[in-house]
């Protein structure tokens, strides 16, 4: 079964109306042999904040060393976002296997008029996948209510109700108290329910749940008569929101009496502080989680589209507020920012209370009403009328969110604010401005063409028809269905070719493989400039991907050596236990002599490391790592070379940069939440690597559908994190992480397709030196120099911007040879 067939089958279940009860989900899981029964599950219900809380809990439990499944909805771009294990989206292959398992059963039930719904099937998918992956804990975001929600098929070990507002009144109750009673049915049998609810709804929750742990501000009061007991003042877990510490984070403190935490969270807003308190209280119920692990887990709980500050010049904020209560919280948080004019890009679903949402938002100076590309989206003219009748004088419409966002940003001054809100669907389409990029494909023969087309889920007939035309420039992009249809028609008219995924729905992006000459792509971009539906933005992205036309990136100042050639980064490990050269340079004078020899061999960067990431390596305390690396950096900082610090710890990076380093090489991919801010504060270069574990865990089994595209997908979010901290993409270097959570075959696949990482718009580093991947070609430890040099030449030829190696002279020669073969005049060595 192809992925597009499996996804289409699941989306097709949306034709069945939701119904209360867990029986249908239970029967489906029984058909799957109840593989979820061995899993400890947590349910998180609530009107607002349940997704953020689920993410905070999941990240905190992972910080404590647990394997965690996370089930949330809706998704921003990809169905697979709803089901994650340890942060990784469910593979397409797993979805295909699941649909193979259930399709016959579902068809039989449908014939009897009793098919599972889309949400029931997705809930079963999540639990089935978590069972197969043998996670320690599964965190489930409840859909609607609690008593009859599909997720209530499990017996949770812990549960929460984050908040209660009027929602789904035709299904779960027409008062806040009735809604609270319904949600309270997620309460676990043997532990108290954790809740951030107050007032009369809290009393209703107590009627159902009995034992409750309350979370809220320090002045929270449970008034007499609401609990049925004597007056209580103060919650069980008090939370203090201490305001923003920078443009993307806020300080919070959590105090439960016998434990307390002070940390920062990447989700500004007092309501998010309460969500953090709920998540922390749940984590303490579930596992032996330390205060340090809670603090770090909460700070790493990035949740796209939830008061996400994308830029500061102008201030650009994306927030998926989709009801009046969420809009009120958004307005409160936005009030802590200073700006001149507010430009609001608003797109919402037709079943929402638009007038109440508009009234809850801060008064905008300008509104651009727009429509996400879904049938359920409200007409932009209707939304425009809502804001006009609310007194906004400057109201216009746009046919697509991307068009509205481009207009808003283009008409804003540096001190203005652009806010995109109304639904997560609107936010997802706006966010593609920063996350969507065409992936250039290297097509050498029909086999490459077939692989590129099949990787985009093009049907067998489409592969056969178009594979022979994919011989010039080939770009793979994820697009809205209407965008994909327009691009295909236009490219065909120009003499090019386009193949689309078999999955073509208004509510899911379509993979498109665009094929043509550079001239055809140039004309395509020109012809898209005046179109609607976000096509001008697609034209800009194509020009960036293919480096064509008037919008091609201008030459930048060659601040780093990788800006004008493939740079060689020489490895200087001052550790006793590194896998290739441990103990050789841990004496200061030996390290300095080694650095001087590498400079003599013409390396461009020296990468100083004080902690090994080889399999089984023991962590090194911060102070010890600083003591190892800082004296070396101080001695070599004046050499004619850039200096990099290879570390996973922000404190070590800070000390190294103070000592004279220019670049931070973080093999953990920003797992230390302070790292991106340290690099930004020093205006340093930053290498962000994709890794599953650092140090490497040899037995870790990771499934990739396409290792290159999966790693690009993961790195795109890491790059955006660094960018939001204040770094530019030309100083953010991406490293695919050969050998880190990849097999030898997968590492070679990354090496051979390294040019596809240009999709991220960042320099690319390849770190392959003497790695075990070369066992694949018969080169064991101690006999990998020739293979390393060969891989260096391949990386340079494929367009890598940096190669990280141990053996300087041999690899410098390999780089120069590869570059001279591409352009003999440009790379002639003149000493």
DOLO-956652 format. One record per residue (C-alpha): x, y, z. Coordinates in Angstrom, 3 decimals, decimal comma. Last residue first. Layout:
BEGIN
        c1        c2        c3
         X         Y         Z
...
This chain:
BEGIN
        c1        c2        c3
    50,133    29,320    -2,366
    48,527    29,863    -5,736
    46,033    26,986    -5,810
    43,716    27,091    -8,836
    40,167    26,932    -7,509
    38,304    29,403    -9,708
    40,163    28,457   -12,859
    39,715    24,683   -12,597
    35,961    24,894   -11,862
    34,227    21,629   -10,916
    37,361    19,498   -11,017
    39,165    22,244    -9,113
    36,572    21,951    -6,338
    37,085    18,215    -5,961
    40,877    18,536    -5,992
    40,859    21,368    -3,473
    38,610    19,395    -1,119
    40,724    16,240    -1,383
    43,937    18,178    -0,764
    42,474    19,728     2,390
    41,445    16,206     3,377
    44,933    14,725     3,101
    46,649    17,623     4,842
    44,158    17,890     7,757
    43,571    14,353     8,984
    40,869    14,558    11,657
    37,937    15,812     9,621
    34,879    18,101     9,597
    33,815    19,070     6,072
    32,149    22,456     5,588
    30,077    24,001     2,768
    28,955    20,738     1,191
    28,204    21,220    -2,513
    28,029    17,674    -3,886
    31,634    17,918    -5,108
    32,806    18,902    -1,622
    30,938    15,984    -0,055
    32,291    13,518    -2,629
    35,860    14,735    -2,065
    35,457    14,399     1,697
    34,008    10,910     1,244
    37,130     9,844    -0,649
    39,345    11,292     2,083
    37,413     9,400     4,746
    37,614     6,158     2,788
    41,393     6,546     2,449
    41,779     7,300     6,161
    39,557     4,440     7,356
    42,000     1,693     8,311
    42,341     2,145    12,071
    38,742     1,105    12,681
    37,547    -1,198     9,898
    37,219    -0,388     6,215
    35,196    -2,921     4,245
    32,775    -0,600     2,473
    29,997    -0,811     5,077
    32,657    -0,700     7,812
    33,009     2,884     6,550
    29,896     3,852     8,529
    32,006     3,252    11,648
    33,303     6,795    11,412
    36,860     7,722    10,454
    35,860    11,310     9,573
    32,254    11,640     8,512
    31,092    15,079     9,684
    29,475    16,885     6,754
    28,514    20,522     7,290
    25,864    22,445     5,318
    25,482    26,227     5,016
    21,874    27,335     5,480
    18,905    27,920     3,158
    17,166    24,770     4,398
    16,578    23,415     0,887
    20,357    23,385     0,404
    20,100    20,120     2,322
    19,393    18,417    -1,014
    23,074    18,804    -1,967
    24,016    16,213     0,668
    22,372    13,471    -1,367
    25,328    11,070    -1,531
    26,424    11,810     2,018
    22,938    11,374     3,450
    22,500     8,061     1,622
    25,917     6,979     2,910
    24,753     7,670     6,465
    21,546     5,752     5,836
    23,492     2,689     4,664
    25,784     2,903     7,685
    22,731     3,057     9,955
    21,545     6,332    11,387
    20,921     7,487    14,969
    24,075     9,616    14,949
    26,251     8,002    12,296
    26,119    10,940     9,878
    24,610    13,887    11,729
    22,851    15,872     9,010
    24,873    18,979    10,052
    23,265    22,370     9,524
    25,240    25,614     9,773
    23,545    28,742    11,133
    25,636    31,826    10,277
    24,061    32,389     6,838
    20,658    31,659     8,345
    20,798    34,720    10,565
    20,778    34,376    14,354
    18,382    36,252    16,647
    16,793    33,652    18,932
    14,016    33,157    16,366
    16,654    32,082    13,838
    18,040    29,477    16,215
    14,573    28,035    16,749
    13,875    28,178    13,004
    17,027    26,187    12,328
    15,922    23,513    14,801
    12,493    23,358    13,134
    14,035    22,913     9,677
    16,436    20,310    11,084
    13,607    17,843    11,691
    12,199    18,131     8,180
    15,655    17,997     6,607
    16,358    14,829     8,620
    13,140    13,211     7,376
    13,901    14,297     3,803
    17,333    12,726     3,854
    16,394     9,556     5,770
    13,407     8,804     3,548
    10,795     6,782     5,433
    13,061     6,673     8,468
    12,769     4,157    11,300
    15,028     4,548    14,330
    16,436     1,637    16,319
    18,678     2,740    19,186
    21,103    -0,090    19,969
    24,228     2,002    19,415
    23,224     4,882    21,739
    25,379     7,792    20,538
    26,453    10,367    23,118
    24,470    12,305    21,992
    21,201    10,715    21,002
    18,810    11,046    18,073
    21,023    13,567    16,344
    20,538    16,236    13,723
    23,323    18,760    14,119
    23,129    22,511    14,551
    26,400    24,352    13,888
    26,269    27,921    15,181
    28,359    30,905    14,086
    28,655    33,528    16,770
    26,822    36,804    17,337
    27,938    36,473    20,985
    24,392    37,006    22,304
    23,025    34,911    19,432
    25,278    31,937    20,244
    24,362    32,136    23,934
    20,671    32,462    23,017
    20,764    29,340    20,860
    22,478    27,354    23,620
    20,116    28,244    26,470
    17,636    25,443    25,747
    20,354    22,758    25,928
    18,972    20,268    23,415
    20,039    22,667    20,683
    20,873    20,052    18,001
    22,784    17,669    20,268
    25,960    17,886    18,183
    26,348    21,580    18,976
    29,312    23,158    17,170
    29,626    26,742    18,437
    31,652    29,199    16,352
    34,005    32,143    16,905
    36,058    30,999    19,919
    38,073    33,649    21,771
    37,941    32,891    25,498
    34,522    34,518    25,858
    33,279    32,188    23,143
    34,674    29,233    25,070
    33,054    30,305    28,349
    29,680    30,763    26,649
    29,944    27,436    24,836
    30,758    25,659    28,102
    27,737    27,223    29,795
    25,536    26,361    26,804
    26,394    22,674    26,989
    26,388    20,331    23,999
    29,959    21,144    23,043
    32,380    21,371    20,110
    33,864    24,851    20,368
    34,944    26,370    17,056
    37,985    28,490    16,283
    38,463    30,333    12,986
    42,025    30,347    11,668
    45,053    32,623    11,435
    46,149    31,847    14,993
    45,286    34,392    17,669
    42,652    32,227    19,347
    45,100    29,314    19,671
    46,282    29,827    23,262
    42,965    31,052    24,677
    41,176    28,189    22,942
    43,494    25,622    24,541
    43,105    27,108    28,037
    39,290    27,162    27,544
    38,871    23,550    26,418
    39,783    21,210    29,278
    38,892    23,422    32,229
    35,558    24,194    30,592
    34,840    20,467    30,269
    35,711    19,944    33,930
    33,474    22,811    34,996
    30,532    21,496    32,967
    30,745    17,902    34,190
    31,671    15,338    31,515
    29,096    12,788    30,414
    30,367     9,206    30,078
    30,945     7,794    26,607
    29,050     4,598    25,778
    28,935     5,210    22,045
    31,257     8,098    21,062
    30,123    11,596    22,035
    33,414    12,542    23,701
    33,686    15,702    25,762
    36,297    18,477    25,585
    36,108    19,374    21,910
    37,982    22,046    19,971
    36,998    22,476    16,313
    39,720    24,247    14,333
    38,377    26,081    11,297
    39,857    26,938     7,880
    42,447    24,176     7,566
    45,529    25,205     5,609
    48,006    22,419     6,499
    50,046    24,936     8,496
    46,877    25,757    10,402
    46,499    22,054    11,152
    50,081    21,873    12,429
    49,490    24,898    14,673
    46,413    23,241    16,136
    48,350    20,019    16,869
    51,100    22,004    18,572
    48,505    23,765    20,710
    46,932    20,451    21,711
    50,291    18,879    22,553
    51,185    21,910    24,671
    47,907    21,692    26,575
    47,998    17,940    27,292
    44,742    16,274    26,172
    46,104    15,952    22,632
    46,632    12,226    22,056
    44,291    11,008    24,789
    41,427    10,031    22,494
    42,313    10,221    18,813
    39,728     8,096    17,029
    36,882     7,319    19,486
    37,393    10,186    21,923
    38,314     8,941    25,405
    41,105    11,038    26,958
    39,725    14,353    25,733
    41,291    17,414    24,154
    39,836    16,568    20,749
    41,075    18,882    17,994
    39,136    18,205    14,794
    40,006    20,240    11,691
    37,198    22,020     9,889
    37,842    22,291     6,148
    35,825    24,913     4,299
    34,076    24,353     0,969
    34,206    27,728    -0,726
    32,905    31,319    -0,616
    30,668    31,582     2,451
    32,184    28,534     4,123
    35,183    30,606     5,228
    33,044    32,723     7,577
    32,418    36,458     7,349
    32,419    36,420     3,569
    29,955    39,312     3,257
    26,906    38,098     1,441
    26,284    37,824    -2,296
    22,691    38,593    -3,130
    20,078    35,818    -2,908
    18,200    35,385    -6,166
    15,164    37,652    -6,312
    15,931    38,980    -9,789
    15,933    35,549   -11,387
    17,512    32,229   -10,456
    19,258    30,625    -7,492
    17,326    27,347    -7,921
    15,998    27,131    -4,363
    15,829    30,893    -3,861
    14,004    31,429    -7,144
    11,604    28,607    -6,319
    10,880    30,160    -2,914
    10,078    33,563    -4,433
     7,734    31,987    -6,985
     5,967    30,048    -4,222
     5,427    33,340    -2,375
     3,897    34,815    -5,549
     1,616    31,714    -5,660
     0,010    32,380    -2,276
    -3,549    31,814    -3,498
    -3,549    34,702    -6,009
    -1,481    35,261    -9,156
     0,525    38,326   -10,111
     4,024    36,894    -9,606
     3,243    33,356   -10,778
     4,093    34,069   -14,436
     7,580    35,316   -13,554
     8,313    32,239   -11,454
     7,211    29,947   -14,288
     9,307    31,886   -16,779
    12,393    31,376   -14,630
    11,525    27,705   -14,124
    11,243    27,205   -17,872
    14,597    28,895   -18,429
    16,194    26,724   -15,736
    14,942    23,662   -17,588
    12,049    21,617   -16,278
    10,689    19,258   -13,666
     8,496    20,014   -10,637
     7,775    17,146    -8,230
     4,715    18,042    -6,140
     3,808    16,681    -2,705
     0,283    17,742    -1,753
    -0,613    19,346     1,569
    -3,642    18,134     3,478
    -7,095    19,620     4,134
    -8,006    20,456     0,514
    -7,089    16,945    -0,539
    -4,773    15,451    -3,163
    -3,010    12,318    -1,979
    -1,802    10,603    -5,180
     1,142    12,953    -5,067
     1,605    15,270    -8,032
     3,855    15,079   -11,076
     4,926    18,184   -12,966
     6,517    18,608   -16,375
     8,001    21,468   -18,357
     6,886    22,804   -21,724
     5,687    26,202   -20,535
     2,042    25,092   -20,569
     2,997    22,056   -18,482
     4,596    24,380   -15,939
     1,442    26,507   -15,768
    -0,977    23,601   -15,324
     1,216    21,916   -12,727
     1,739    25,114   -10,786
    -1,996    25,826   -10,655
    -2,865    22,294    -9,520
    -0,167    22,376    -6,820
    -1,413    25,718    -5,513
    -4,995    24,427    -5,353
    -3,846    21,325    -3,499
    -1,753    23,246    -0,996
     1,940    22,666    -1,559
     4,872    20,504    -0,455
     7,763    20,917    -2,849
    10,164    18,652    -4,752
    12,435    20,335    -7,281
    13,953    18,805   -10,411
    16,222    20,618   -12,830
    17,012    18,846   -16,107
    16,362    15,099   -16,469
    12,955    14,470   -14,974
    11,319    13,998   -18,382
    11,848    10,226   -18,562
    10,215     9,628   -15,187
     6,985    11,380   -16,242
     4,618     8,714   -17,577
     5,912     5,713   -15,618
     5,926     7,624   -12,334
     2,447     8,998   -12,979
     1,075     5,531   -13,681
     2,633     4,206   -10,479
     1,065     7,051    -8,501
     3,259     9,867    -7,201
     3,898     9,395    -3,496
     6,571    12,135    -3,444
     9,286     9,580    -2,754
     7,985     7,598    -5,734
     8,751    10,569    -7,983
    12,261    11,126    -6,645
    13,065     7,405    -6,752
    11,816     7,099   -10,358
    13,935    10,040   -11,456
    17,014     8,606    -9,757
    16,452     5,268   -11,520
    15,888     7,039   -14,844
    19,353     8,583   -14,682
    21,428    11,307   -13,046
    18,735    13,270   -11,234
    20,041    15,251    -8,270
    16,932    16,658    -6,549
    16,526    20,171    -5,166
    14,211    20,289    -2,133
    11,815    23,210    -2,362
    11,321    25,062     0,887
     8,542    25,443     3,408
     9,479    26,423     6,965
     9,583    30,221     7,094
     6,746    31,226     4,734
     5,083    27,903     5,625
     4,190    29,471     8,957
     1,406    31,485     7,361
    -0,319    28,346     6,088
     0,009    26,645     9,451
    -1,214    29,748    11,303
    -4,373    29,914     9,209
    -5,055    26,237     9,926
    -4,315    26,777    13,611
    -7,241    29,162    13,657
    -8,107    32,841    14,129
    -4,567    34,242    14,265
    -1,742    35,927    12,372
    -0,356    39,025    14,117
     1,936    41,539    12,414
     3,362    44,093    14,856
     4,890    47,450    13,970
     8,265    48,918    14,952
    10,034    47,920    11,716
     7,267    49,409     9,589
     4,545    47,278     8,102
     2,994    47,325     4,611
     5,141    44,529     3,195
     4,591    42,429     6,308
     0,810    42,771     6,055
     0,710    42,200     2,297
     2,918    39,104     2,580
     0,720    37,802     5,395
    -2,468    38,335     3,415
    -1,020    36,592     0,374
     0,191    33,660     2,470
    -3,230    33,387     4,120
    -4,928    33,086     0,749
    -7,667    34,959    -1,101
    -6,918    38,240     0,636
    -9,392    40,717     2,125
    -9,225    44,329     3,281
   -10,165    46,226     6,443
    -8,788    49,650     7,396
   -11,500    51,364     9,459
   -11,887    48,857    12,272
   -15,089    49,715    14,147
   -16,480    46,308    15,140
   -18,776    46,445    12,096
   -15,665    46,531     9,919
   -14,190    43,612    11,844
   -17,217    41,359    11,315
   -17,661    42,561     7,723
   -14,118    41,495     6,882
   -14,829    38,077     8,384
   -17,834    37,653     6,098
   -15,832    38,812     3,071
   -13,081    36,306     3,931
   -15,562    33,422     3,730
   -15,277    31,152     6,754
   -13,049    28,102     6,401
   -14,739    24,697     6,652
   -14,034    23,853     3,000
   -10,344    24,285     3,715
    -7,620    26,412     2,100
    -7,355    28,975     4,910
    -9,385    32,075     4,101
    -8,407    35,706     4,615
    -9,345    38,901     6,385
    -6,587    41,498     6,350
    -7,182    43,833     9,279
    -5,451    47,149     9,988
    -5,065    49,306    13,058
    -6,072    46,371    15,231
    -7,955    46,664    18,546
    -6,656    43,907    20,822
    -8,574    40,620    20,387
   -11,584    39,757    22,556
   -14,092    41,721    20,454
   -12,915    40,010    17,265
   -13,284    36,586    18,891
   -16,783    37,462    20,132
   -17,758    38,583    16,634
   -16,279    35,472    15,043
   -18,072    32,935    17,223
   -16,719    29,843    15,440
   -18,489    27,379    13,101
   -17,198    29,003     9,886
   -13,521    28,302    10,596
   -11,184    31,245    10,998
    -8,693    33,417     9,121
    -7,324    36,703    10,436
    -4,209    38,652     9,462
    -4,024    41,531    11,938
    -1,652    44,476    11,440
    -1,101    46,234    14,775
     0,589    49,637    14,637
     3,266    50,969    16,979
     4,727    48,102    18,981
     5,646    47,263    22,561
     5,013    43,769    23,851
     3,397    42,867    27,198
    -0,087    43,522    25,798
     0,385    40,646    23,373
     0,049    38,290    26,326
    -3,305    39,701    27,417
    -4,623    39,812    23,859
    -3,693    36,158    23,300
    -5,438    35,148    26,507
    -8,590    36,955    25,383
    -8,329    35,311    21,952
    -8,101    31,893    23,623
   -11,326    32,579    25,503
   -13,072    33,905    22,388
   -12,293    30,797    20,281
    -9,667    29,794    17,720
    -6,361    31,115    19,042
    -3,732    29,537    16,772
    -1,077    32,165    17,409
     1,597    33,390    15,000
     3,508    36,535    15,925
     5,619    38,808    13,727
     7,331    41,831    15,318
     8,640    43,890    12,426
    11,596    43,538    12,648
    11,125    41,134    15,571
    10,535    37,777    13,889
     8,826    34,426    14,428
     7,332    34,944    17,876
     5,148    31,888    18,374
     2,113    32,540    20,522
     1,094    28,910    19,961
     1,834    28,152    16,319
     4,622    25,684    16,934
     4,933    24,143    20,407
     8,424    24,301    21,887
     8,620    22,410    25,165
    12,375    22,790    25,755
    11,945    25,184    28,678
     9,434    22,871    30,309
    11,793    19,908    30,036
    14,741    21,843    31,432
    12,895    23,007    34,527
    11,214    19,641    35,062
    14,533    17,823    34,712
    16,172    20,162    37,222
    13,318    19,682    39,690
    13,800    15,935    39,435
    11,301    13,544    37,896
    10,643    10,297    39,745
     7,750     9,378    37,495
     4,027     9,730    36,913
     2,763    11,890    39,757
     5,711    14,281    39,504
     5,121    14,626    35,759
     1,466    15,457    36,367
     2,350    18,275    38,761
     4,881    19,644    36,266
     2,373    19,549    33,400
    -0,285    21,334    35,467
     2,224    23,987    36,541
     3,349    24,480    32,943
    -0,281    24,927    31,909
    -0,581    27,567    34,634
     2,462    29,361    33,213
     0,874    29,056    29,774
    -2,153    30,948    31,086
     0,150    33,746    32,256
     1,440    34,167    28,714
     4,683    33,485    26,837
     5,292    29,982    25,418
     9,032    29,211    25,286
     9,085    28,560    29,049
    11,648    29,788    31,544
    12,477    28,145    34,831
    12,004    28,180    38,574
    10,880    24,926    40,109
     9,586    23,848    43,517
     9,171    20,693    45,540
     7,728    19,794    48,944
     5,479    22,858    49,017
     4,109    22,599    45,486
     5,790    25,727    44,132
     6,096    26,619    40,454
     7,984    29,668    39,212
     7,713    31,095    35,727
     9,915    33,252    33,507
     8,862    34,000    29,919
    10,448    33,211    26,565
    10,320    34,408    22,945
    11,015    38,168    23,006
    13,230    37,969    26,073
    12,697    37,454    29,807
     8,940    37,857    29,547
     6,802    38,089    32,621
     7,032    36,642    36,112
     4,112    34,239    35,995
     3,761    32,727    39,450
     2,296    29,252    39,888
     0,999    27,680    43,068
     0,468    23,935    43,321
    -2,102    22,909    45,921
    -3,947    26,151    45,228
    -4,342    28,986    47,709
    -7,103    29,736    50,152
    -9,466    27,047    51,339
   -12,860    27,804    52,862
   -14,535    24,913    54,605
   -15,816    22,107    52,469
   -18,542    21,798    49,815
   -16,023    22,812    47,190
   -17,844    25,821    45,819
   -19,758    26,674    48,961
   -16,981    28,624    50,528
   -14,526    30,129    47,993
   -11,601    28,207    46,540
    -9,196    31,104    46,243
    -6,255    31,670    43,891
    -3,907    34,378    45,208
    -0,810    32,254    44,465
    -1,832    31,696    40,855
    -3,125    28,290    39,867
    -2,946    24,517    40,101
    -5,426    22,379    42,012
    -4,852    18,717    42,769
    -8,222    16,922    42,906
    -9,626    13,896    44,729
   -13,338    13,509    44,024
   -13,395    13,267    40,247
   -17,092    13,696    39,515
   -18,383    16,148    42,125
   -14,902    17,653    42,319
   -15,126    18,687    38,670
   -18,416    20,478    39,350
   -16,813    22,391    42,212
   -14,015    23,368    39,853
   -16,574    24,602    37,315
   -18,052    26,850    40,053
   -14,800    28,660    40,684
   -11,401    27,536    39,418
    -9,944    25,225    36,743
    -6,180    24,611    36,523
    -6,629    20,913    37,135
    -4,795    17,773    38,214
    -7,003    14,735    38,873
    -5,924    12,819    41,955
    -4,387     9,383    41,641
    -5,726     5,835    41,923
    -8,674     5,679    39,548
    -7,644     8,348    37,061
    -9,913    11,316    36,281
   -10,864    11,522    32,572
   -14,488    11,850    33,691
   -13,716    15,410    34,755
   -14,244    16,620    31,172
   -17,970    15,862    31,340
   -18,391    17,488    34,732
   -16,520    20,590    33,534
   -18,798    20,891    30,498
   -21,852    20,764    32,746
   -20,361    23,417    35,035
   -19,410    25,647    32,114
   -23,003    25,550    30,915
   -24,551    24,202    27,693
   -23,268    20,652    27,910
   -21,093    18,058    26,149
   -22,453    17,823    22,599
   -24,502    20,881    21,662
   -22,343    23,093    23,832
   -19,202    22,184    21,912
   -17,474    25,005    23,750
   -18,227    27,271    26,727
   -14,999    27,524    28,715
   -13,139    25,118    30,990
    -9,413    24,891    31,621
    -6,530    22,435    31,998
    -8,340    19,247    32,963
    -5,692    16,693    33,907
    -5,042    12,983    34,035
    -2,764    10,338    35,541
    -2,503     6,523    35,356
    -5,135     6,525    32,650
    -7,496     3,623    31,976
    -7,739     3,819    28,194
   -10,881     3,953    26,007
   -11,177     7,519    27,240
    -9,160     8,601    24,186
   -12,294     8,182    22,057
   -14,092    10,871    24,041
   -17,289     9,935    25,826
   -16,546    11,127    29,335
   -13,824    13,597    28,385
   -15,073    16,619    26,515
   -14,013    16,706    22,877
   -10,607    15,530    21,644
    -8,458    14,538    24,612
    -4,719    15,033    24,211
    -3,058    11,717    24,968
     0,365    11,331    26,593
     1,690     7,780    26,223
     4,253     6,605    28,783
     7,048     4,021    28,711
     6,932     3,544    24,955
     7,002     0,019    23,544
     7,288     1,156    19,915
     4,638    -1,362    18,864
     2,397    -0,273    21,734
     2,861     3,407    20,907
     1,952     2,641    17,299
    -1,263     0,822    18,243
    -2,183     3,591    20,695
    -1,667     6,280    18,056
    -3,478     4,355    15,329
    -6,402     3,671    17,679
    -6,703     7,391    18,356
    -6,460     8,099    14,628
    -9,243     5,612    13,877
   -11,448     7,132    16,566
   -10,714    10,649    15,283
   -11,570     9,694    11,697
   -14,771     7,942    12,753
   -15,129     4,200    13,247
   -17,731     2,657    10,950
   -21,115     1,548    12,297
   -23,535     1,522     9,360
   -23,259    -2,262     8,940
   -21,331    -1,817     5,689
   -19,149     0,677     7,554
   -18,285    -2,008    10,113
   -17,198    -4,371     7,336
   -15,109    -1,639     5,693
   -13,478    -0,816     9,016
   -12,473    -4,447     9,551
   -11,063    -4,808     6,046
    -9,118    -1,568     6,326
    -7,718    -2,249     9,800
    -4,417    -4,079     9,363
    -3,461    -2,651     5,972
    -4,325     0,782     7,382
    -1,869     0,197    10,206
     0,939    -0,999     7,922
     0,509     2,060     5,684
     0,573     4,348     8,720
     3,742     2,617     9,913
     5,425     3,090     6,528
     4,612     6,797     6,644
     6,688     7,016     9,796
     5,095     8,384    12,986
     6,588    11,788    13,700
     9,635    11,865    15,957
     9,531    13,777    19,261
    10,217    10,771    21,449
     7,404     8,928    19,695
     4,964    11,109    17,780
     1,388    10,798    16,520
    -0,509    13,930    15,447
     2,384    15,249    13,352
     1,846    12,338    10,944
    -1,160    14,066     9,354
     1,180    16,739     8,005
     1,108    20,501     7,899
    -0,300    21,962    11,121
    -1,906    18,964    12,792
    -5,078    18,990    14,857
    -4,703    17,299    17,207
    -2,381    15,616    19,685
    -0,992    12,156    20,528
     2,437    12,030    22,192
     4,402     8,848    22,901
     7,169     8,956    25,473
    10,373     6,995    26,067
    11,538     7,951    29,540
    14,932     9,470    30,367
    13,833    12,224    32,763
    14,102    14,775    29,958
    11,647    12,609    28,046
     9,162    13,009    30,897
     9,567    16,791    30,731
     9,106    16,909    26,952
     5,899    14,869    27,111
     4,508    16,954    29,964
     5,168    20,247    28,179
     3,692    18,895    24,932
     0,549    17,696    26,678
     0,226    21,056    28,417
     0,508    22,926    25,118
    -2,123    20,672    23,557
    -4,463    20,960    26,551
    -4,198    24,741    26,693
    -7,805    25,616    25,937
   -11,114    23,820    26,527
    -9,566    21,073    28,600
    -8,579    17,422    28,644
    -5,201    15,774    29,165
    -5,161    11,985    29,402
    -2,097    10,021    30,526
    -1,419     6,445    29,477
     0,837     3,734    30,892
     1,282     1,219    28,082
     0,931    -2,587    28,377
    -2,667    -2,511    27,144
    -1,751    -0,668    23,938
    -1,287    -3,818    21,839
    -4,995    -4,446    22,211
    -5,128    -7,282    19,687
    -5,581    -4,891    16,729
    -9,187    -6,078    16,364
    -9,515    -5,338    20,074
    -8,287    -1,816    19,329
   -11,064    -1,376    16,767
   -13,656    -2,715    19,213
   -12,445    -0,313    21,922
   -12,589     2,632    19,509
   -16,195     1,826    18,598
   -17,202     1,329    22,236
   -15,697     4,601    23,471
   -18,836     6,715    23,492
   -20,340     9,803    21,944
   -20,752    10,116    18,184
   -18,729    11,957    15,594
   -20,226    12,006    12,075
   -18,816     9,677     9,433
   -17,558    11,489     6,323
   -14,311    12,138     8,158
   -13,492     8,480     7,585
   -12,212     9,441     4,127
    -9,239    11,123     5,790
    -8,097     7,723     7,006
    -8,466     6,047     3,605
    -6,790     8,953     1,850
    -3,844     8,671     4,230
    -3,444     4,975     3,445
    -3,733     5,486    -0,310
    -1,276     8,399    -0,267
     1,131     6,260     1,729
     1,231     3,501    -0,859
     0,000     0,000     0,000
